[in-house]
Amino acid sequence: MDGTRKGGFFGYFQTVHRSGLRDSAMRVAVNLYGAPAMDLTRFSKYTRKRNLGASLTVVASLGQYDGNTLINLGSNRWAFKPEIGFSQGFKERWILELDAGAWLFTANDNFLGATRTQTPIASVQLHAVYTVRPHFWFSLDGNFYNGARTTVGLMHRLDLQRGSRIGLTMAVPIARRQALKFAYSRWAYATVGAKFNVFAAAYQFTWGRGF
């Protein structure tokens, strides 16, 4: 990663440049109940009914870090996020998806000469998906999160993160193996951070037989 940040700090305009490696993230997931393992042909024709799965994301403390500076590419701590997800199909076209998880953090013992800890931050996501036809669908999305208050040394900071966002996602097929995906999300409520509106577009190509 390479970038430059500019902004005001205690009344002075500052510029910092960072270049190097960020922390590495790894994720494993398993299906606990519902859809069996399938080849691409069966998967493309599968109608989702009820599924339950779980995952674990690990962020390893491998990024560039200097304990004497405030802005770093790495965080000098490990983070873990266990999640569980549930989906239920209704009337062939509707799917309701629910996901719940929590980020857990180890301590940063070299934060400007002190130890920085952070409480867990729990989150929940909800998606209502409507399928127009195979590979053509849209969803209404929402989430809520709470936690992540920090302590530096003996000082408890008033930086509790609590908020939510809402959005809309749509996938439109343009050829047998190709699709365009559009997404919009906006700030709904937050105690930390700015109001925002985000638009995104992506091109998707699927490899393999059966599609």
N, C-alpha and C positions, 0 to 999 in steps of 0.2 A: 504494500500500500504506500502511496505517496500523496501528500497533500499539504496545504497551507491553511492555517486558520488566522482570522483577524477579528479583533473586537476590543471592547473596553474592559479594563480590569482595574478596579479601585481608582477610577478617574483618569487612567492613562490608556492610550491606544497601543495595543500590543499585536505583534505578528509572530507566529511560530510555524516552523516547518518540520514535518516528521516523514521519514521514509524507512520502511523496513517491513518485518513480518508482524501480522496480527495474531491473536490467539487462535488456535485451531479448534474446530467444532466437529464432533462425530455423533452420529445418531443411529440407534438400532431400534427396530420395531417388530412386533409380532402380533399376528391375529389370534385372538383367544377363543372366539366363538363366531360362527356364521359361515361365510363363504369359504369353500375349500380351495386348495391349490388348483389352478387351472392353466391350460395352455392359452395362447392368444385367441384362438378361434372360439373357445368356450367363454373366455373372459369378455370378448366383444359382444356376446349375446346374453350375458348374464344380467338378470334383473335383481338388483339389490333388495334384500328383505331386512334382516336384522343382523348386525355385526358388532362385535366388541373387540377392541384392540388396545395395545399398550406400547409405549415407546420410552426410551431414555436418551436424552441429549447430554453430552459431556463437552464442556468447553475447557480445553487444557491450557494451562498458563505457560505458553510457549512464545508469546509475542514480545516485541521490543519494549523494554521498560526501564525507566530511570526514576528511582525513588525521590530524587530531588526536584523533579518537575511535576506540574499538575496535569499536563496533557500528555498522554502516552498512547501508543498503539496497543500495548498489552495492558492487562489489569493486575498482574502479579497475584492472581488467585485462581482457583478452580471454581467452576459452576456446574451444577447438575439440574436437569429438569425432567423429572418423571411425569408422564402424561397417560391419561386413559381416554379413549374415544369410543363413542357409541353412535350408531346410525340405524335408522328405522325407515323402511320404505312404506309408502301409503299409496294405494290406488294406482300402482304402476308408474305414475309420473312424478310423485312427490317423494322427497327424501329429507328427513330431519336428522341433522348431525349435531352432536354435543361433544365438546372436548373440554377436559379440565386438567390442570397441571399446576406446578409450582417450581419456580427457580430457587435453588438452594446455593448459598455462596460460602466458600471458605474465607478466612480472614486475610487481608493484605497487611503483612507485618512490616512494610517499608513504605508507608505513605507519608511523605514529607516529614520523616522522623517520628512518626507515630504509627499505631495499628488502627486500621480501618476495617470495621465489620459492617455487615448489611443483613437485615432481617429478610426472611423469605418473601417472595412476591407471588401470590396466587393469581391464577387467571382462569377464565372460562370463556369459551367461544360457542356460538350458536349459528348454524347455517340451515336455511330452508331452501332446498334445491328443487327446481322444476325442470323436467326434461321435456323439451318440445318434440324431439326425435333423437335417435342415436347421435351422440357427439355434439348435439345442439342443446344447450341448457343455460339457465341463469339461476343465480342464488341471491338471497337476501342475507346479509352477514352482520353480526354484532359481537362485541366482546366486552368484558369487564375485568379489571385487574386491581389489586390492592396489596400494598406492602412495600418492602425495600427501603425502610428507614435506616439511615446510616449512623454510626457512632465512630468518631475519630478520637482516639485516646479515651478520655473520660467525658467528652462532650457529645451529647445526644443532639443530633441535628433535626430541625423541623422540615424534613424533606420526604415525608410519607408520599408515596406515589399511589394515587387512586384515580381511575378514569375509565372511559369507555369510548369506543368508536363504532360507527355503523357504516355499511357499504353495500355495494351491488357488484356482482361479478357475472360476466356472460361469455360463453364460448360459442363460436360460430364456425361450422365446418366450411372450408372453401374448396376442398378436394378430398379424395378418399383418405389420404393420410395426413392432411394438413388442416390446420384450424387457426383462427385468430381468437385471442382472449383479451377482453377488456375488463378493467376493474376501476371502481371509484370508491373512495372512502373519505370520511370526514370526521373531524373532532366532534365528539358529543359532550364530553365532560372530562376535566383533568385538573388535578391539584398542582402538577408539575408539567411544564412544557407549554408549547404554543398552540393556538388554534390553527387548523390546517385543512386543506382539501387536496387530495391526491388522486391523480388520474394515471393509469398505467395501461400499456398495450403490449402484447406479446404474440410472437409467431410460434406455433407448435407443429412439430413434425414427428410422426410415429413410425418407428421401425418394427419389422417383424411380420411374419405371416399371420393371416387371420383377420386383419383390419381392412 
